Amino acid sequence: MSSNLEWSSSEKKVARSAFDKALEVAQGKTLAEFKKKASEATTFSDMREIEDHLRQLRRDLEQLFDYRYSQLIIVFASLIRKGYLDEKLLDGLSQDKRDEIGRFLAWHARQ
């Protein structure tokens, strides 16, 4: 499975770049969502709901963005599925890694 895959130095560079770009996309979407919700807030209760939502979103993103090589295949599949990562950014990874990502995406699509 993915935890046994070896990562070359060039693959590590590709992975880090793709990971960082996906994180930037996720943060941008989160900020845009926050601004929209904040601009629509009219009560203290609205503010508390935004705060709670952001806290949960931060936890979700911290869990999703796990840069351990043993987890990256699953992480990349999740990032693609959530729209944070363009699969083209993974060009440069070995075919076996890209196949693994594809298998996780296909498995998830069947669920």
C-alpha positions as protocol buffer text, in pm:
chain_id: "A"
residue {
  index: 1
  type: MET
  ca { x: 0 y: 0 z: 0 }
}
residue {
  index: 2
  type: SER
  ca { x: 100 y: 365 z: -13 }
}
residue {
  index: 3
  type: SER
  ca { x: 300 y: 361 z: 311 }
}
residue {
  index: 4
  type: ASN
  ca { x: 560 y: 133 z: 150 }
}
residue {
  index: 5
  type: LEU
  ca { x: 633 y: 356 z: -149 }
}
residue {
  index: 6
  type: GLU
  ca { x: 977 y: 510 z: -182 }
}
residue {
  index: 7
  type: TRP
  ca { x: 999 y: 879 z: -268 }
}
residue {
  index: 8
  type: SER
  ca { x: 1289 y: 1004 z: -481 }
}
residue {
  index: 9
  type: SER
  ca { x: 1427 y: 1352 z: -416 }
}
residue {
  index: 10
  type: SER
  ca { x: 1265 y: 1482 z: -736 }
}
residue {
  index: 11
  type: GLU
  ca { x: 929 y: 1329 z: -631 }
}
residue {
  index: 12
  type: LYS
  ca { x: 962 y: 1490 z: -291 }
}
residue {
  index: 13
  type: LYS
  ca { x: 1001 y: 1830 z: -461 }
}
residue {
  index: 14
  type: VAL
  ca { x: 696 y: 1769 z: -681 }
}
residue {
  index: 15
  type: ALA
  ca { x: 497 y: 1649 z: -378 }
}
residue {
  index: 16
  type: ARG
  ca { x: 594 y: 1949 z: -165 }
}
residue {
  index: 17
  type: SER
  ca { x: 509 y: 2194 z: -442 }
}
residue {
  index: 18
  type: ALA
  ca { x: 170 y: 2032 z: -509 }
}
residue {
  index: 19
  type: PHE
  ca { x: 95 y: 2011 z: -136 }
}
residue {
  index: 20
  type: ASP
  ca { x: 183 y: 2378 z: -82 }
}
residue {
  index: 21
  type: LYS
  ca { x: -30 y: 2489 z: -378 }
}
residue {
  index: 22
  type: ALA
  ca { x: -325 y: 2284 z: -253 }
}
residue {
  index: 23
  type: LEU
  ca { x: -286 y: 2438 z: 92 }
}
residue {
  index: 24
  type: GLU
  ca { x: -286 y: 2784 z: -66 }
}
residue {
  index: 25
  type: VAL
  ca { x: -608 y: 2700 z: -254 }
}
residue {
  index: 26
  type: ALA
  ca { x: -773 y: 2564 z: 61 }
}
residue {
  index: 27
  type: GLN
  ca { x: -673 y: 2868 z: 263 }
}
residue {
  index: 28
  type: GLY
  ca { x: -799 y: 3099 z: -12 }
}
residue {
  index: 29
  type: LYS
  ca { x: -1135 y: 2924 z: -26 }
}
residue {
  index: 30
  type: THR
  ca { x: -1158 y: 2933 z: 353 }
}
residue {
  index: 31
  type: LEU
  ca { x: -1081 y: 3304 z: 364 }
}
residue {
  index: 32
  type: ALA
  ca { x: -1336 y: 3378 z: 91 }
}
residue {
  index: 33
  type: GLU
  ca { x: -1600 y: 3178 z: 278 }
}
residue {
  index: 34
  type: PHE
  ca { x: -1515 y: 3359 z: 601 }
}
residue {
  index: 35
  type: LYS
  ca { x: -1542 y: 3702 z: 437 }
}
residue {
  index: 36
  type: LYS
  ca { x: -1878 y: 3613 z: 285 }
}
residue {
  index: 37
  type: LYS
  ca { x: -2018 y: 3482 z: 613 }
}
residue {
  index: 38
  type: ALA
  ca { x: -1877 y: 3776 z: 809 }
}
residue {
  index: 39
  type: SER
  ca { x: -2027 y: 4028 z: 568 }
}
residue {
  index: 40
  type: GLU
  ca { x: -2367 y: 3861 z: 610 }
}
residue {
  index: 41
  type: ALA
  ca { x: -2348 y: 3845 z: 989 }
}
residue {
  index: 42
  type: THR
  ca { x: -2592 y: 4072 z: 1168 }
}
residue {
  index: 43
  type: THR
  ca { x: -2599 y: 3936 z: 1522 }
}
residue {
  index: 44
  type: PHE
  ca { x: -2365 y: 3822 z: 1793 }
}
residue {
  index: 45
  type: SER
  ca { x: -2508 y: 3474 z: 1741 }
}
residue {
  index: 46
  type: ASP
  ca { x: -2404 y: 3488 z: 1375 }
}
residue {
  index: 47
  type: MET
  ca { x: -2053 y: 3574 z: 1485 }
}
residue {
  index: 48
  type: ARG
  ca { x: -2042 y: 3278 z: 1722 }
}
residue {
  index: 49
  type: GLU
  ca { x: -2165 y: 3045 z: 1447 }
}
residue {
  index: 50
  type: ILE
  ca { x: -1888 y: 3171 z: 1220 }
}
residue {
  index: 51
  type: GLU
  ca { x: -1633 y: 3119 z: 1494 }
}
residue {
  index: 52
  type: ASP
  ca { x: -1752 y: 2762 z: 1556 }
}
residue {
  index: 53
  type: HIS
  ca { x: -1755 y: 2687 z: 1184 }
}
residue {
  index: 54
  type: LEU
  ca { x: -1401 y: 2822 z: 1139 }
}
residue {
  index: 55
  type: ARG
  ca { x: -1275 y: 2622 z: 1435 }
}
residue {
  index: 56
  type: GLN
  ca { x: -1416 y: 2301 z: 1286 }
}
residue {
  index: 57
  type: LEU
  ca { x: -1287 y: 2389 z: 940 }
}
residue {
  index: 58
  type: ARG
  ca { x: -939 y: 2451 z: 1082 }
}
residue {
  index: 59
  type: ARG
  ca { x: -945 y: 2109 z: 1250 }
}
residue {
  index: 60
  type: ASP
  ca { x: -1057 y: 1946 z: 926 }
}
residue {
  index: 61
  type: LEU
  ca { x: -782 y: 2117 z: 726 }
}
residue {
  index: 62
  type: GLU
  ca { x: -516 y: 2031 z: 983 }
}
residue {
  index: 63
  type: GLN
  ca { x: -622 y: 1668 z: 963 }
}
residue {
  index: 64
  type: LEU
  ca { x: -640 y: 1669 z: 582 }
}
residue {
  index: 65
  type: PHE
  ca { x: -305 y: 1839 z: 523 }
}
residue {
  index: 66
  type: ASP
  ca { x: -83 y: 1565 z: 664 }
}
residue {
  index: 67
  type: TYR
  ca { x: 261 y: 1583 z: 503 }
}
residue {
  index: 68
  type: ARG
  ca { x: 393 y: 1243 z: 597 }
}
residue {
  index: 69
  type: TYR
  ca { x: 517 y: 1042 z: 303 }
}
residue {
  index: 70
  type: SER
  ca { x: 330 y: 740 z: 435 }
}
residue {
  index: 71
  type: GLN
  ca { x: 5 y: 938 z: 402 }
}
residue {
  index: 72
  type: LEU
  ca { x: 63 y: 1152 z: 93 }
}
residue {
  index: 73
  type: ILE
  ca { x: -108 y: 920 z: -156 }
}
residue {
  index: 74
  type: ILE
  ca { x: -431 y: 934 z: 46 }
}
residue {
  index: 75
  type: VAL
  ca { x: -385 y: 1305 z: 113 }
}
residue {
  index: 76
  type: PHE
  ca { x: -339 y: 1383 z: -256 }
}
residue {
  index: 77
  type: ALA
  ca { x: -645 y: 1178 z: -350 }
}
residue {
  index: 78
  type: SER
  ca { x: -849 y: 1365 z: -87 }
}
residue {
  index: 79
  type: LEU
  ca { x: -719 y: 1702 z: -202 }
}
residue {
  index: 80
  type: ILE
  ca { x: -809 y: 1625 z: -563 }
}
residue {
  index: 81
  type: ARG
  ca { x: -1154 y: 1504 z: -461 }
}
residue {
  index: 82
  type: LYS
  ca { x: -1218 y: 1820 z: -256 }
}
residue {
  index: 83
  type: GLY
  ca { x: -1107 y: 2045 z: -541 }
}
residue {
  index: 84
  type: TYR
  ca { x: -796 y: 2178 z: -368 }
}
residue {
  index: 85
  type: LEU
  ca { x: -544 y: 2008 z: -597 }
}
residue {
  index: 86
  type: ASP
  ca { x: -517 y: 1988 z: -974 }
}
residue {
  index: 87
  type: GLU
  ca { x: -397 y: 1638 z: -1058 }
}
residue {
  index: 88
  type: LYS
  ca { x: -162 y: 1784 z: -1321 }
}
residue {
  index: 89
  type: LEU
  ca { x: 50 y: 1925 z: -1039 }
}
residue {
  index: 90
  type: LEU
  ca { x: 147 y: 1566 z: -959 }
}
residue {
  index: 91
  type: ASP
  ca { x: 322 y: 1519 z: -1293 }
}
residue {
  index: 92
  type: GLY
  ca { x: 669 y: 1405 z: -1198 }
}
residue {
  index: 93
  type: LEU
  ca { x: 551 y: 1140 z: -954 }
}
residue {
  index: 94
  type: SER
  ca { x: 611 y: 782 z: -1056 }
}
residue {
  index: 95
  type: GLN
  ca { x: 335 y: 598 z: -1236 }
}
residue {
  index: 96
  type: ASP
  ca { x: 287 y: 363 z: -937 }
}
residue {
  index: 97
  type: LYS
  ca { x: 212 y: 660 z: -710 }
}
residue {
  index: 98
  type: ARG
  ca { x: -26 y: 814 z: -960 }
}
residue {
  index: 99
  type: ASP
  ca { x: -196 y: 476 z: -1003 }
}
residue {
  index: 100
  type: GLU
  ca { x: -239 y: 450 z: -624 }
}
residue {
  index: 101
  type: ILE
  ca { x: -393 y: 797 z: -615 }
}
residue {
  index: 102
  type: GLY
  ca { x: -627 y: 693 z: -896 }
}
residue {
  index: 103
  type: ARG
  ca { x: -728 y: 380 z: -704 }
}
residue {
  index: 104
  type: PHE
  ca { x: -814 y: 585 z: -395 }
}
residue {
  index: 105
  type: LEU
  ca { x: -1017 y: 826 z: -608 }
}
residue {
  index: 106
  type: ALA
  ca { x: -1202 y: 539 z: -778 }
}
residue {
  index: 107
  type: TRP
  ca { x: -1265 y: 366 z: -446 }
}
residue {
  index: 108
  type: HIS
  ca { x: -1405 y: 683 z: -295 }
}
residue {
  index: 109
  type: ALA
  ca { x: -1628 y: 743 z: -599 }
}
residue {
  index: 110
  type: ARG
  ca { x: -1785 y: 401 z: -542 }
}
residue {
  index: 111
  type: GLN
  ca { x: -1860 y: 474 z: -176 }
}
